[in-house]
Amino acid sequence: MPESPRQRAENYFDPPPEPAKPKGPSGFALGDRVSFDDGKGNTIIGIVAKVNRRTASVATDNGKSWRVDFPLLRHLVEV
């Protein structure tokens, strides 16, 4: 039995991949290493300790905790 045009097209084209699921608000999850600038121009590096609705709680290496809005956070990639 010959293939229909639709069956031939399905054989030639793979479906597009599923879109990536966001981890949390703005793509941040617990344990992500992030950086942000404080109000004095210093860059602060820390780990996301809690994800809230509009902010993330970031714990720094020196023991301080910051509550930072998501637009101010940047993912930190170690190479």
C-alpha positions as CSV (number, residue, x, y, z in Angstrom):
1,M,0.0,0.0,0.0
2,P,1.6,3.3,-1.0
3,E,2.2,6.0,1.6
4,S,0.0,9.0,1.7
5,P,1.6,12.5,1.4
6,R,1.0,13.1,5.1
7,Q,2.8,9.8,6.1
8,R,5.7,10.8,3.9
9,A,5.9,14.2,5.5
10,E,5.9,12.7,9.0
11,N,8.8,10.4,8.0
12,Y,10.9,13.5,6.9
13,F,10.2,15.9,9.8
14,D,10.8,15.3,13.5
15,P,8.5,17.2,15.9
16,P,10.1,20.2,17.6
17,P,11.6,19.6,21.0
18,E,9.7,20.4,24.1
19,P,10.4,23.8,25.5
20,A,12.6,23.9,28.6
21,K,10.6,24.1,31.9
22,P,11.5,27.1,34.0
23,K,13.1,26.2,37.4
24,G,11.2,28.8,39.3
25,P,10.4,32.5,39.1
26,S,12.7,33.8,36.4
27,G,14.6,30.5,36.1
28,F,16.3,30.5,39.5
29,A,16.2,27.5,41.8
30,L,17.5,26.6,45.2
31,G,21.3,26.1,45.2
32,D,22.0,28.2,42.1
33,R,25.1,30.3,42.3
34,V,24.3,33.9,41.6
35,S,25.8,37.4,41.7
36,F,24.3,40.9,42.0
37,D,25.5,44.4,42.7
38,D,24.8,46.0,46.0
39,G,23.9,49.7,46.3
40,K,27.6,50.7,46.7
41,G,28.8,49.2,43.4
42,N,30.2,46.0,44.9
43,T,29.5,42.6,43.3
44,I,28.1,40.1,45.8
45,I,28.3,36.4,45.1
46,G,26.1,33.8,46.9
47,I,23.8,30.9,46.7
48,V,20.0,31.0,46.4
49,A,18.7,29.8,49.8
50,K,15.0,30.5,49.2
51,V,12.8,31.4,46.2
52,N,10.0,33.7,47.0
53,R,7.3,35.1,44.7
54,R,9.1,38.3,43.8
55,T,12.6,37.9,45.4
56,A,15.2,35.3,46.2
57,S,17.0,35.0,49.5
58,V,20.7,34.8,48.8
59,A,23.2,33.5,51.3
60,T,26.8,34.8,50.9
61,D,30.1,33.1,51.8
62,N,30.6,35.6,54.7
63,G,27.4,34.6,56.4
64,K,25.2,37.5,55.3
65,S,21.7,37.0,53.8
66,W,20.2,39.3,51.1
67,R,16.7,39.5,49.7
68,V,17.2,40.4,46.0
69,D,14.6,41.0,43.2
70,F,14.9,38.6,40.3
71,P,15.8,41.2,37.7
72,L,18.9,42.1,39.7
73,L,20.2,38.6,39.9
74,R,22.7,37.0,37.4
75,H,23.5,33.3,37.1
76,L,27.1,32.7,37.9
77,V,28.8,30.1,35.6
78,E,32.0,28.5,36.8
79,V,34.3,27.5,34.0
